[in-house]
Amino acid sequence: MDDTRIDSARQEALDYHEFPKPGKLEIRATKPLANGRDLARAYSPGVAEACLEIKADPSTAARYTSRGNLVAVVTNGTAVLGLGNIGALASKPVMEGKAVLFKKFANIDCFDIELDQADPEKLAEIVCAMEPSFGAINLEDIKAPDCFIVEKICRERMNIPVFHDDQHGTAIVVGAAATNALRLKGKKFEDIKIVSTGGGAAGIACLNMLLKLGVKRENVWLCDIHGLVYEGREQDMNPQKAAYAQASDKRTLDEVIDGADMFLGLSGPGVLTQDMVAKMAPAPIVFALANPTPEILPDMVRAVAPDAIIATGRSDFPNQVNNVLCFPFIFRGALDVGATQINDEMQIACIEGIAALARATTSAEAAAAYHGETLTFGTDYLIPKPFDPRLIGVVATAVAKAAMESGVATRPLADVAAYKQQLDGSVFKSAMLMRPVFDAAATATRRIVFAEGEDERVLRAANAMMEETTDRPILIGRPEVIELRCQRAGLPLKLADLEIVNPQDDPRYRDYWETYHQLMARRGVSPDLARAVMRTNTTAIAAVMVHRNEADSMVCGTFGQYHWHLKYVREILARDGLDPTGALSLMILEDGPLFIADTHIHHEPTPSEITATVIGAARHVRRFGLQPKVALCSHSQFGNQDTDSGRRMREAMALLDAKNVDFCYDGEMHLDAALDQGLRDRILPGSRYDGAANVLVFANTDAASGVRNILKMKAGGLEVGPILMGMGNKANIVTPSITARGLLNMSAIAGTPVHHYG
């Protein structure tokens, strides 16, 4: 990197920390503080009630304060990253960064605490005194051997988890990577020889963990800057190193590397040479974890050992050993069960969870975050990526379960499966709301045909359907393209396991075009045109399959215009009382769900069409386990304007009143009145529903679609849908912005038997 680029990167990093406000953290209130009543509850006199409860029963601190979700990141700045002993104050940006990672990946609140104390025993004394404030302690960037002393004292005296991430976080991720590397090589921990460089905190902790996983003590050879750690050596020794001393007359790394199955480096650049790699066992495992420059670069290893498995600490090479795979989730599990410590059982559970996740199919979210990288279990993918959203559910649940089974949980979980669902719901925003829909879909096996079967998002959704549901995906596309894209995406889908309709060569082609011609012969479609459509138009093919009862429902729309797809759905499937009545989008927002209609079907709906949309929306809302409260939204408000939209909405209200429906609705009204009962009561006291509406029905698609898109782009809303109402669950048309998870959600909606929603 030239000087100009270095200066630019440096300034960008400084600007990131300075603007728009200094630092990376702030404190936000979780309770309202808008009036005197709130103040009296937040502070005196109301706060005394919480104090007295905690005094009577200290365990209630987890109920009445943030302690149960609060971690202290503590350092004295004596071993900060690759910067060394820079002092407590200079370490603060790193500790703030650590706190941000806790919040981002596990929603754990943190205070960073930088202590100007070099004496390890005094430092431990200060940390122990902070126990009433925190649910757990994360020790960070404390030099060895002081870190061993601090952790030992704190763990002995404190009744909350104390975890030195530089030691144990690194050891856990190394353990997970080593587990999978040995699995690929067909070897066992108890049979391998390990040579390690670096006798610091992380290096020793990694070796300790590898012993717990089955490595034999006599098969571990530890070297540091002075060479082999051997029995009788006095130079630069401590009890932690001495535990790995070998009775040998060998003295150098070059001498002991011969025949090693695994090299573990946590030392410095250039320590391992190509000649040394050549002396290792066939197909060696090389973990060169020094940062920023590893003990040996991966291309140098492969030049002499092409079949080696390599990991580094860098993000620009495969298999980055990154502690963020571990520490947020091990603390999440520990805090949620009120663990008194993080023990070996919890750490090993963390290892097993991380390793198992790498062997599973990669999530669509991780694939999107690391676009272009191959995320398929193998030599270049031993451990998951940090942005894999499944980590919290898999790892934290495993840790919590291990804490309960090993007897250190003070608040055991009543339902481990429900806990995992809750964690998944914290990252997959649609998970909890979609649960009733998935449960209903599981009562029957339905055939869902995807019109755009070659799209990677569709392939990922189809794979998830086969792994997680009872429904059967049918893909329309060219088999060779589907197979290639599955391989490229690292999906385990096999052509033999899939039902594929090949538009270019399918034995049912004649049946399909004849069916289409029969349906459309009086609408200007000739036999030749029918043949052409059934060769090229996958939406029409999917609709014909549903019409012929070869599929129960279809999903289309991952590209192209909504109304183009709607044309063929209407032509082929809108018969026998079925007709699209509206499109309903569920927007999942921070403060709850909000349904929007009609976003696509009727540009200026008539009163009867509005009525059908309202009734259909209410029916679908109940599929999500919610009670509908529908607001008919207009520029007019409770009859105050004689506008077109106001008139149509008032007529729709009259039609709904005549139908005596069994859900709450009101209108016509402005959007703010629909969502604010106080405002609504000032305008029209005694409105027909309490609180905020959860369904907004608009007088035209411009308004509905505009609100939908604003909520997506500016409010971070996650869309489920649009759901095509009025078609008896036979068809759904999505939009091109849909994700793989969105398609999975739509498949569950499509997979719900009609009797579940009427």
C-alpha positions in Angstrom: 0.0 0.0 0.0 1.5 3.3 -1.0 1.9 6.3 1.3 -1.2 8.1 -0.1 -3.5 5.2 0.4 -2.1 4.7 3.9 -2.7 8.3 4.8 -6.2 8.1 3.4 -7.1 4.9 5.3 -5.7 6.5 8.5 -7.8 9.6 8.1 -10.9 7.6 7.3 -10.4 5.6 10.5 -10.0 8.8 12.5 -13.1 10.4 10.9 -15.1 7.2 11.7 -14.2 7.6 15.4 -14.8 11.4 15.5 -17.9 12.1 13.4 -20.8 12.7 13.7 -20.1 12.5 17.4 -17.0 11.3 19.2 -16.7 7.7 20.1 -18.7 4.6 19.2 -21.1 4.3 22.2 -23.9 6.2 23.9 -26.5 5.4 26.6 -30.2 5.4 25.8 -33.1 5.1 28.2 -35.3 2.0 27.9 -38.2 3.6 29.8 -40.3 6.8 29.0 -39.3 10.0 30.8 -41.8 12.5 29.4 -43.6 13.9 32.5 -43.5 14.2 36.3 -45.1 10.8 36.7 -42.4 9.1 34.7 -39.7 11.0 36.7 -41.3 9.9 40.0 -41.0 6.3 38.9 -37.6 6.4 37.4 -36.1 8.2 40.4 -37.4 9.3 43.8 -39.7 8.1 45.2 -40.6 5.2 43.0 -37.1 3.9 42.6 -37.0 3.0 46.3 -39.4 0.1 45.6 -37.0 -1.6 43.3 -34.2 -1.0 45.8 -36.1 -2.6 48.6 -37.0 -5.7 46.4 -33.3 -6.2 45.5 -32.3 -5.8 49.2 -34.8 -8.5 50.2 -33.8 -10.8 47.3 -30.5 -10.0 45.4 -31.5 -12.2 42.5 -34.3 -9.7 41.6 -31.6 -7.3 40.3 -32.0 -9.2 37.0 -35.7 -8.2 36.9 -35.5 -4.6 38.0 -32.1 -3.4 36.6 -30.1 -3.9 33.5 -27.5 -6.0 35.4 -28.6 -9.2 33.8 -27.6 -8.0 30.4 -24.6 -5.8 31.3 -21.0 -6.8 30.7 -17.9 -4.8 31.8 -15.0 -4.9 29.2 -12.0 -4.3 31.5 -8.4 -3.6 30.6 -5.3 -1.9 31.8 -3.9 -1.4 28.3 -0.8 -3.5 28.7 -1.2 -5.7 25.6 -3.4 -3.9 23.2 -3.8 -5.7 19.8 -0.4 -5.4 18.1 0.3 -2.1 19.7 1.7 -3.4 23.0 1.6 -1.5 26.3 0.0 1.7 25.2 -1.7 2.4 28.5 -5.3 2.5 29.7 -6.5 5.7 28.1 -5.1 4.9 24.6 -6.8 1.5 24.8 -10.3 3.1 25.1 -11.1 3.0 21.3 -10.5 -0.8 21.3 -12.7 -1.4 24.4 -15.4 0.8 22.9 -15.1 -1.3 19.7 -15.5 -4.5 21.8 -18.6 -3.1 23.4 -20.1 -2.3 20.0 -19.5 -5.9 18.9 -21.3 -7.2 22.0 -24.3 -5.1 21.2 -24.3 -5.7 17.4 -24.0 -9.5 17.5 -25.7 -10.5 20.8 -27.6 -7.4 22.0 -25.6 -7.3 25.2 -25.0 -3.9 26.8 -21.5 -3.0 27.8 -19.5 -0.5 29.7 -15.8 -0.2 28.7 -13.6 0.3 31.8 -10.0 1.3 31.4 -8.0 1.1 34.6 -4.6 2.7 35.2 -3.3 -0.2 37.3 -0.3 -2.3 36.3 -0.2 -4.5 39.5 -2.2 -7.6 38.6 -3.4 -8.3 42.2 -4.6 -4.7 42.7 -6.2 -4.8 39.3 -8.1 -8.0 40.3 -9.2 -6.3 43.5 -10.8 -3.4 41.6 -12.5 -5.8 39.2 -13.9 -7.9 42.0 -15.3 -4.7 43.7 -17.4 -4.1 40.5 -19.5 -7.3 40.9 -22.7 -5.6 42.0 -22.8 -3.6 38.8 -22.4 -6.2 36.2 -23.7 -9.6 35.0 -20.3 -10.7 33.7 -16.8 -9.5 33.2 -14.8 -9.6 29.9 -11.1 -9.1 30.6 -9.3 -7.7 27.6 -5.7 -6.9 26.5 -3.9 -7.6 29.7 -0.3 -8.8 29.2 0.9 -12.3 30.2 1.5 -13.6 32.7 -0.5 -10.9 34.6 -3.7 -11.9 32.8 -3.5 -15.4 34.3 -3.2 -13.9 37.8 -6.0 -11.4 37.3 -8.4 -14.0 35.9 -7.5 -16.6 38.6 -8.2 -14.2 41.4 -11.5 -12.9 39.9 -12.8 -16.3 39.1 -12.1 -17.5 42.6 -13.8 -14.5 44.3 -16.6 -13.5 42.0 -20.0 -15.2 41.5 -20.5 -14.0 38.0 -18.7 -15.2 34.7 -15.2 -13.9 34.2 -13.8 -14.5 30.8 -10.4 -13.4 29.4 -11.3 -13.3 25.7 -7.7 -13.1 24.5 -7.2 -16.5 26.1 -10.4 -18.4 25.9 -12.1 -16.7 23.0 -9.1 -17.5 20.8 -8.9 -21.0 22.2 -12.6 -21.7 21.4 -12.4 -20.6 17.8 -9.1 -22.5 17.3 -10.8 -25.5 18.8 -13.7 -25.3 16.4 -11.4 -24.8 13.4 -9.2 -27.7 14.5 -12.2 -29.9 15.0 -13.3 -29.4 11.4 -9.8 -29.6 10.0 -9.2 -33.0 11.6 -12.7 -34.1 10.4 -11.7 -33.3 6.8 -8.4 -35.1 7.2 -9.9 -38.1 8.9 -7.7 -37.7 12.0 -8.4 -37.6 15.7 -7.1 -35.2 18.4 -5.6 -38.0 20.4 -3.4 -39.1 17.5 -1.9 -35.9 16.3 1.4 -34.1 17.0 1.1 -30.3 17.6 3.9 -27.8 17.4 3.1 -24.4 18.7 4.9 -21.0 18.7 4.1 -18.3 21.2 3.9 -18.8 25.0 1.6 -15.9 25.6 -1.9 -15.9 27.0 -3.7 -16.9 23.8 -1.1 -19.6 22.9 -1.2 -21.3 26.3 -5.0 -21.2 26.4 -5.3 -22.7 22.9 -3.0 -25.6 24.0 -5.0 -26.1 27.2 -8.2 -26.3 25.2 -6.7 -28.7 22.6 -5.8 -31.0 25.6 -9.5 -30.9 26.7 -10.5 -31.9 23.2 -8.3 -35.0 23.4 -4.7 -34.0 22.4 -2.1 -35.9 24.5 0.2 -33.7 26.5 3.3 -35.6 25.3 2.3 -34.8 21.7 2.5 -31.0 22.3 5.8 -29.1 21.5 5.8 -25.5 22.6 8.3 -23.0 21.3 8.8 -19.3 22.0 11.3 -16.7 21.0 14.0 -18.6 22.8 13.2 -21.9 21.2 11.7 -25.1 22.6 10.2 -25.0 26.1 12.1 -27.9 27.7 12.5 -29.4 31.1 15.1 -27.5 33.1 14.9 -24.3 31.0 15.1 -21.2 33.2 15.1 -18.3 30.6 11.7 -16.5 30.4 9.7 -19.2 32.0 6.5 -19.2 34.0 4.3 -21.9 35.4 2.0 -21.8 32.3 4.8 -22.5 29.9 6.5 -25.0 32.2 3.4 -27.2 32.0 4.3 -27.9 28.4 8.1 -28.5 28.9 9.4 -31.5 27.0 12.1 -33.8 28.2 14.2 -33.5 25.0 17.6 -32.4 23.8 16.1 -30.6 20.8 16.1 -26.9 21.1 14.7 -25.2 17.9 11.5 -25.1 16.0 13.2 -26.5 13.0 14.2 -29.6 15.0 10.7 -30.3 16.5 8.5 -29.6 13.5 9.4 -32.9 11.8 6.3 -35.1 11.4 4.0 -32.5 13.0 0.3 -32.9 12.0 -0.6 -29.4 13.1 1.3 -26.1 13.5 -0.3 -23.5 15.8 1.2 -20.1 15.6 0.4 -17.2 17.9 3.8 -15.5 17.7 5.1 -13.3 15.0 5.8 -12.9 11.2 8.0 -15.3 9.3 8.5 -17.7 12.2 7.5 -20.8 10.1 9.5 -21.4 6.8 8.6 -23.4 3.8 11.4 -25.9 4.6 9.7 -26.5 8.0 6.3 -27.0 6.4 7.9 -29.6 4.1 9.1 -31.5 7.1 5.5 -31.8 8.5 3.3 -34.8 8.1 1.4 -35.2 4.8 -1.6 -32.8 4.4 -0.6 -30.7 7.3 -2.8 -28.3 9.3 -1.2 -24.8 9.6 -2.8 -22.2 11.8 -0.6 -19.1 11.4 -2.5 -16.7 13.5 -0.1 -13.8 14.1 -1.5 -10.4 13.2 -1.2 -8.5 11.0 1.4 -10.6 9.4 1.2 -14.4 10.0 4.0 -16.8 10.8 3.8 -17.9 7.1 1.6 -16.7 4.3 -0.9 -19.2 2.9 0.5 -19.2 -0.7 3.9 -20.1 0.7 2.4 -23.1 2.5 0.6 -24.3 -0.5 3.7 -24.1 -2.7 5.2 -26.9 -0.7 2.1 -28.6 0.7 -0.8 -28.2 -1.8 -3.2 -30.3 0.3 -2.6 -28.3 3.5 -5.4 -26.8 5.5 -4.6 -23.2 6.5 -6.1 -20.7 8.9 -4.9 -17.1 9.7 -6.1 -14.2 11.8 -6.7 -12.1 8.7 -10.0 -11.4 6.9 -8.4 -11.4 3.5 -7.6 -15.1 3.6 -10.0 -18.0 4.1 -10.6 -19.4 7.6 -10.1 -16.3 9.7 -9.9 -17.2 13.4 -11.9 -14.3 14.8 -13.0 -14.1 18.4 -16.2 -12.5 17.4 -17.5 -15.9 16.5 -17.4 -16.7 20.2 -17.5 -14.1 22.8 -20.9 -12.4 22.1 -22.7 -15.7 22.1 -21.0 -17.4 25.0 -21.8 -14.4 27.1 -25.4 -14.3 25.7 -26.0 -17.9 26.8 -24.3 -17.4 30.2 -26.2 -14.2 31.0 -29.6 -15.7 30.0 -29.3 -18.5 32.5 -27.6 -16.5 35.2 -24.5 -18.6 35.1 -22.0 -18.1 37.9 -19.0 -18.9 35.7 -18.1 -19.9 32.1 -16.8 -23.4 32.7 -15.1 -26.0 30.4 -18.5 -27.6 29.5 -19.8 -24.3 28.3 -16.7 -23.6 26.3 -16.7 -27.0 24.6 -20.4 -26.6 23.8 -19.4 -23.3 22.1 -16.8 -25.1 20.1 -19.2 -27.8 19.0 -21.8 -25.3 18.0 -19.5 -23.2 15.9 -18.0 -26.3 14.2 -21.4 -27.8 13.5 -22.7 -24.5 12.0 -19.8 -24.5 9.5 -20.8 -27.9 8.3 -24.4 -26.9 7.8 -25.7 -25.1 4.7 -24.6 -21.5 4.6 -27.3 -19.0 5.3 -28.5 -16.6 2.6 -27.7 -13.7 4.9 -24.1 -14.8 5.3 -23.8 -15.4 1.6 -25.1 -11.8 0.9 -22.7 -10.3 3.4 -19.7 -12.1 1.9 -20.8 -12.0 -1.8 -18.4 -13.8 -4.1 -16.8 -16.0 -1.4 -17.3 -19.8 -1.4 -19.0 -20.6 1.8 -19.2 -24.4 1.6 -17.7 -26.6 4.3 -14.2 -27.7 3.2 -10.5 -26.7 3.4 -11.3 -23.0 2.8 -14.4 -22.9 5.1 -13.7 -24.5 8.5 -15.6 -22.0 10.6 -18.6 -19.8 10.0 -18.4 -16.1 9.1 -19.1 -13.5 11.8 -22.2 -12.2 10.0 -23.9 -15.5 9.9 -27.1 -14.7 11.8 -27.6 -18.3 13.0 -24.6 -18.1 15.3 -26.6 -16.6 18.2 -29.3 -19.2 18.1 -26.9 -22.2 17.7 -24.1 -21.1 20.0 -25.9 -19.3 22.8 -28.4 -22.1 23.1 -25.6 -24.7 23.3 -23.8 -22.6 26.0 -27.0 -22.1 28.0 -27.8 -25.8 27.9 -24.3 -26.7 29.0 -24.5 -24.3 31.9 -27.7 -25.9 33.0 -26.4 -29.4 32.7 -23.2 -28.6 34.5 -25.0 -27.0 37.4 -23.8 -23.3 37.2 -27.1 -21.8 35.9 -29.0 -19.9 38.6 -32.0 -19.2 36.2 -32.5 -22.4 34.2 -34.5 -22.2 31.0 -38.0 -23.7 31.2 -37.9 -24.5 27.4 -34.6 -24.6 25.5 -36.3 -24.9 22.1 -38.4 -21.8 22.8 -35.3 -20.0 23.9 -33.6 -20.8 20.6 -36.7 -19.6 18.7 -36.5 -16.3 20.7 -32.8 -15.9 19.8 -33.5 -16.6 16.2 -36.3 -14.1 16.3 -33.9 -11.4 17.5 -31.9 -11.6 14.3 -34.5 -13.0 11.8 -37.0 -10.3 12.4 -39.8 -12.3 10.8 -39.2 -15.5 12.7 -41.5 -15.0 15.7 -44.4 -13.5 13.7 -44.1 -16.2 11.1 -44.1 -19.0 13.6 -47.9 -19.6 13.5 -47.8 -19.6 9.7 -45.0 -22.2 9.7 -46.9 -24.3 12.3 -50.0 -24.3 10.2 -48.1 -25.1 7.0 -46.6 -28.1 8.8 -50.0 -29.8 9.1 -49.9 -30.7 5.4 -47.4 -31.3 2.6 -48.0 -28.9 -0.2 -46.3 -28.6 -3.6 -45.0 -25.1 -4.2 -43.8 -24.2 -7.7 -41.3 -21.4 -8.1 -41.5 -19.8 -11.6 -38.0 -18.4 -11.4 -36.3 -21.6 -10.3 -32.8 -20.7 -11.5 -32.5 -17.6 -9.2 -30.1 -18.2 -6.3 -32.6 -16.7 -3.8 -35.1 -19.3 -5.0 -32.6 -22.1 -4.7 -31.7 -21.1 -1.1 -35.4 -20.9 -0.2 -36.0 -24.3 -1.8 -33.1 -25.8 0.2 -34.5 -24.3 3.4 -37.9 -25.7 2.6 -36.5 -29.2 2.3 -34.5 -28.8 5.5 -37.1 -27.1 7.7 -40.6 -27.8 6.4 -42.7 -30.6 5.0 -43.5 -28.7 1.8 -42.1 -29.8 -1.6 -40.5 -27.2 -3.9 -40.9 -27.5 -7.7 -38.4 -25.4 -9.7 -39.0 -24.2 -13.2 -35.6 -23.8 -15.0 -32.9 -25.5 -16.9 -31.4 -28.4 -14.9 -27.8 -27.7 -15.9 -28.1 -24.0 -14.8 -29.8 -25.0 -11.5 -27.0 -27.6 -10.8 -24.3 -25.1 -11.5 -25.8 -22.3 -9.4 -26.3 -24.8 -6.5 -22.7 -25.7 -6.7 -21.6 -22.1 -6.8 -23.7 -21.2 -3.8 -22.5 -24.2 -1.8 -26.0 -25.7 -1.6 -26.4 -29.4 -1.0 -29.4 -29.6 -3.4 -29.1 -32.5 -5.9 -31.0 -32.7 -9.1 -32.2 -36.2 -8.2 -33.9 -34.8 -5.1 -35.7 -32.0 -6.9 -38.7 -31.8 -9.1 -37.7 -29.6 -12.1 -39.7 -28.4 -15.0 -37.4 -27.7 -17.9 -39.1 -25.2 -20.3 -36.8 -26.2 -23.1 -37.4 -30.0 -22.8 -40.2 -31.4 -20.6 -42.4 -34.4 -21.5 -45.5 -32.5 -20.3 -44.9 -29.7 -22.8 -47.7 -30.7 -25.1 -50.1 -31.1 -22.2 -49.2 -27.7 -21.0 -49.6 -25.7 -24.2 -52.8 -27.5 -25.0 -54.2 -26.6 -21.6 -53.1 -23.0 -22.0 -54.6 -22.8 -25.5 -57.9 -24.3 -24.3 -58.1 -21.6 -21.6 -57.1 -18.8 -23.9 -58.4 -19.8 -27.3 -61.3 -17.2 -27.1 -58.9 -14.5 -26.0 -56.7 -14.3 -29.1 -54.2 -17.1 -28.3 -53.5 -19.3 -31.2 -51.9 -22.8 -30.9 -48.5 -21.4 -32.1 -48.6 -18.6 -29.5 -49.6 -21.1 -26.8 -46.6 -23.2 -27.8 -44.3 -20.2 -27.6 -45.7 -19.1 -24.2 -45.2 -22.6 -22.7 -41.5 -22.6 -23.9 -40.6 -19.1 -22.6 -43.0 -17.8 -19.9 -42.2 -19.5 -16.6 -45.0 -17.6 -14.8 -47.6 -19.0 -17.2 -46.1 -22.5 -16.9 -46.4 -22.3 -13.1 -50.0 -21.1 -13.3 -50.8 -23.9 -15.7 -49.3 -26.4 -13.3 -51.5 -25.1 -10.5 -54.5 -25.2 -12.8 -53.8 -28.8 -13.7 -53.4 -29.6 -9.9 -49.7 -30.6 -10.5 -48.9 -28.0 -7.8 -50.9 -26.5 -5.0 -49.5 -23.0 -5.2 -47.1 -20.9 -7.2 -44.6 -18.1 -6.3 -43.3 -15.7 -9.0 -42.1 -12.2 -9.3 -38.4 -12.2 -8.4 -37.8 -10.2 -11.5 -40.0 -8.1 -13.8 -43.1 -6.0 -13.2 -45.8 -7.1 -10.8 -48.7 -6.5 -13.2 -46.9 -8.5 -16.0 -47.0 -11.6 -13.7 -50.5 -10.7 -12.5 -51.8 -10.8 -16.1 -51.0 -14.5 -16.4 -52.1 -15.4 -12.9 -55.5 -13.8 -13.7 -55.8 -15.3 -17.1 -55.2 -18.9 -16.0 -56.2 -19.1 -12.3 -58.9 -16.4 -11.8 -61.9 -18.6 -12.3 -64.4 -20.6 -10.1 -64.9 -17.6 -7.9 -61.2 -16.7 -7.5 -60.1 -13.2 -8.4 -57.3 -11.0 -6.9 -58.9 -8.7 -4.4 -55.7 -6.9 -3.2 -52.1 -7.2 -2.2 -51.2 -7.2 1.5 -47.7 -6.4 2.8 -46.7 -7.2 6.4 -44.1 -4.6 7.6 -42.1 -5.7 10.6 -41.0 -2.6 12.5 -39.1 -2.1 15.7 -42.4 -1.4 17.6 -44.4 -4.3 16.1 -46.1 -5.4 12.9 -48.1 -3.2 10.5 -50.0 -4.5 7.5 -50.5 -2.3 4.4 -53.0 -2.8 1.6 -53.7 -2.6 -1.3 -50.2 -2.1 -2.6 -50.5 -3.5 -6.1 -53.8 -4.7 -7.5 -56.5 -1.9 -7.7 -55.0 1.5 -8.5 -58.2 3.3 -7.6 -60.4 0.7 -5.9 -64.2 0.9 -5.8 -66.0 0.8 -2.5 -66.7 -2.9 -3.0 -63.1 -3.6 -3.8 -62.0 -1.7 -0.7 -64.4 -3.8 1.3 -63.0 -7.1 -0.1 -59.5 -5.8 0.6 -60.4 -5.0 4.3 -62.1 -8.4 4.8 -59.2 -10.3 3.2 -56.6 -8.4 5.1 -58.4 -9.1 8.4 -58.5 -12.8 7.6 -54.8 -12.9 6.8 -53.8 -11.0 9.9 -55.3 -13.7 12.0 -53.1 -16.2 10.3 -50.2 -14.5 12.2 -51.9 -15.0 15.5 -53.0 -11.3 15.7 -56.4 -9.6 16.1 -57.0 -7.2 13.2 -57.6 -3.5 13.9 -58.2 -1.9 10.5 -58.0 1.8 9.6 -59.5 3.0 6.3 -57.1 5.8 5.4 -57.9 8.8 3.3 -57.1 12.5 2.9 -60.6 13.0 4.4 -61.1 12.5 8.1 -64.4 11.3 9.4 -66.4 13.0 6.7 -64.7 16.4 6.9 -63.9 16.6 3.1 -66.0 15.7 0.1 -63.1 14.1 -1.9 -63.2 11.1 -4.1 -61.1 9.0 -1.7 -63.3 10.1 1.2 -66.5 9.2 -0.6 -65.2 5.8 -1.6 -64.0 5.0 2.0 -67.3 6.1 3.5 -69.2 3.9 1.1 -66.8 1.0 2.0 -67.5 1.7 5.7 -71.3 1.4 5.0 -70.8 -1.9 3.1 -68.7 -3.3 6.0 -71.4 -2.2 8.5 -74.0 -4.1 6.5 -71.9 -7.3 6.5 -71.6 -7.4 10.3 -68.0 -8.5 10.2 -66.2 -9.9 13.4 -63.2 -7.6 13.6 -62.6 -3.9 14.5 -62.4 -1.3 11.8 -62.9 2.5 11.5 -62.5 5.3 9.0 -62.1 7.3 7.0 -59.2 8.9 8.7 -55.7 10.3 8.4 -52.7 8.0 8.9 -51.6 9.7 12.2 -55.1 9.4 13.6 -55.1 5.7 12.7 -51.9 5.1 14.8 -52.5 7.6 17.7 -55.6 7.0 19.9 -55.1 10.3 21.7 -55.3 12.2 18.5 -58.2 10.1 17.3 -60.1 10.7 20.5 -59.8 14.4 20.2 -61.3 14.3 16.7 -63.9 11.6 17.2 -64.3 10.4 20.8 -65.4 6.8 21.0 -63.8 5.4 17.9 -64.3 1.8 17.1 -61.0 0.3 18.2 -58.5 1.0 21.0 -54.8 1.8 20.5 -53.1 1.9 17.2 -54.4 0.2 14.1 -52.3 -2.8 12.8 -53.9 -2.7 9.3 -53.8 0.3 7.1 -56.0 0.2 4.0 -55.5 3.0 1.5 -57.8 4.5 -1.2 -55.2 3.9 -4.0 -52.1 1.9 -4.6 -49.9 5.0 -4.9 -50.4 5.8 -1.2 -50.2 2.1 0.0 -47.1 1.4 -2.0 -45.5 4.7 -1.0 -46.0 4.0 2.7 -44.7 0.4 2.2 -41.5 1.6 0.6 -40.9 4.4 3.0 -41.2 2.0 5.9 -38.7 -0.3 4.2 -36.2 2.3 3.3 -36.4 4.8 6.2 -37.8 2.9 9.1 -35.8 -0.4 8.6 -39.1 -2.3 8.1 -38.8 -5.9 7.0 -41.5 -6.9 4.5 -43.3 -10.2 4.4 -45.2 -10.3 1.2 -46.9 -9.0 -0.8 -49.6 -11.6 -0.1 -52.0 -11.9 -3.0 -55.5 -12.0 -1.6 -58.5 -13.5 -3.2 -56.8 -16.4 -5.0 -57.4 -19.2 -2.5 -53.7 -19.4 -1.7 -53.0 -20.6 -5.3 -50.6 -17.8 -6.2 -48.4 -15.2 -4.7 -46.5 -12.5 -6.7 -43.4 -11.2 -4.9 -41.2 -8.2 -5.8 -37.6 -8.2 -7.1 -36.2 -6.9 -3.8 -37.3 -10.0 -2.0 -34.6 -12.0 -0.1 -34.2 -15.8 0.2 -35.7 -15.6 3.7 -38.6 -13.6 2.3 -39.2 -16.4 -0.3 -39.1 -19.0 2.5 -41.7 -17.0 4.4 -43.8 -16.8 1.2 -43.5 -20.5 0.7 -44.9 -21.0 4.2 -47.8 -18.7 3.5 -48.3 -20.6 0.2 -48.0 -23.8 2.0 -50.7 -23.2 4.5 -53.9 -25.2 3.7 -56.9 -23.1 2.8 -58.9 -24.3 5.8 -56.5 -22.5 8.1 -57.5 -19.1 6.9 -60.8 -19.4 5.1 
